[in-house]
Amino acid sequence: MVTESAIGPGGSSVCPGLVDRLVDPATAVPDRHVAFVLAVCSAYAYGDVDTVAATMGRLGLTGNRCRMVSEYVDALYLTCTGFVIQSEDGRVAILCYRGTPPTSAITWMTNFQARTVKIAMPTGGVHAGFYRNVRSTRRQIAELIARAMDGRSILDDDAPVAHRLQALYVTGHSLGGASAAMFAASLEFEAGTHRAIRDPLRAVYTYGAPMLGDPDFAQACQGNAFLKQHVVRYVYAQDIVPQTPPRASGPFQHFGREFRYRPQHGAGDWEEGESSRQLRNLLQVATTPFSLVATTFTRLRRIPYHASLGDHFPQNYIDALTPSKLRSEFGD
């Protein structure tokens, strides 16, 4: 259900001209400034609606309108939260899905439902937990985006705004990234009334997202021009989550474009390359907690881990994508 609403503050912006940049057809996909903004949005989506609205207002969507849509049914392992942020003038909307909170047992159970299910898409199967999670809130989210496309406020007052929606971005970290990719794939492949909101979709940016479907599904997505080029996946170093589900759960495969950050003595850069592959065995999964402990000790940091839980933290993605002229997402 749609549970809350808020209005982001006005004032100075960390990223001046952000709305124009998001709307401009000439803005490349991916764009580093956009990637930074959406990484911050994905990280702060672990907070509440007021936190998301204030954060996006500070970044450049001053005076934004923000709605939180959520569904929680513990017996069904449903725990989906999405935020729809509308720019003050109405030209831009961002759909940001929340990832897996470390303390949420139900959300972890959603991740573990790694069997695949067949759906109304060209071929292959998708992760059952991810699919049901996105379906649980898709109708309410689609209604909010449809309002924005009609030039209406997404808040309860339903007041008109200056412009109709011109550019929609979808994003998320971890489980939120899988949800973002699932939402985009459903707009491309599943027939129905929700296809109407496909037109303004500009790009999907995910951070540390797991694999969504089996190889047949991934190949079908790679055969779609939009999903192949405009689903952008960022992977920080040896983040374990993009390597899951492991092979023991069955065959899974990524789609879209992957950019990996490789730290080198505290620095590094993002490079486009081959997609992350599944963890080969359960031993690699079992040793992952040790990688987190190793980050606490200087000498242990040099141990090469194939998969790292510490690399999954959303702050890593923010830090690695922060423009050189900024110290942080706070603009100082």
Helices and strands as residue ranges (DSSP letters): E 2-7, H 18-23, H 32-44, H 49-59, E 65-73, G 74-76, E 78-86, E 92-97, H 105-112, E 116-118, E 125-127, H 128-149, E 167-173, H 175-189, G 193-198, E 201-207, H 215-222, H 225-230, E 231-236, G 241-243, G 247-249, E 257-261, E 270-273, H 282-286, H 288-294, G 299-302, G 310-312, H 314-321
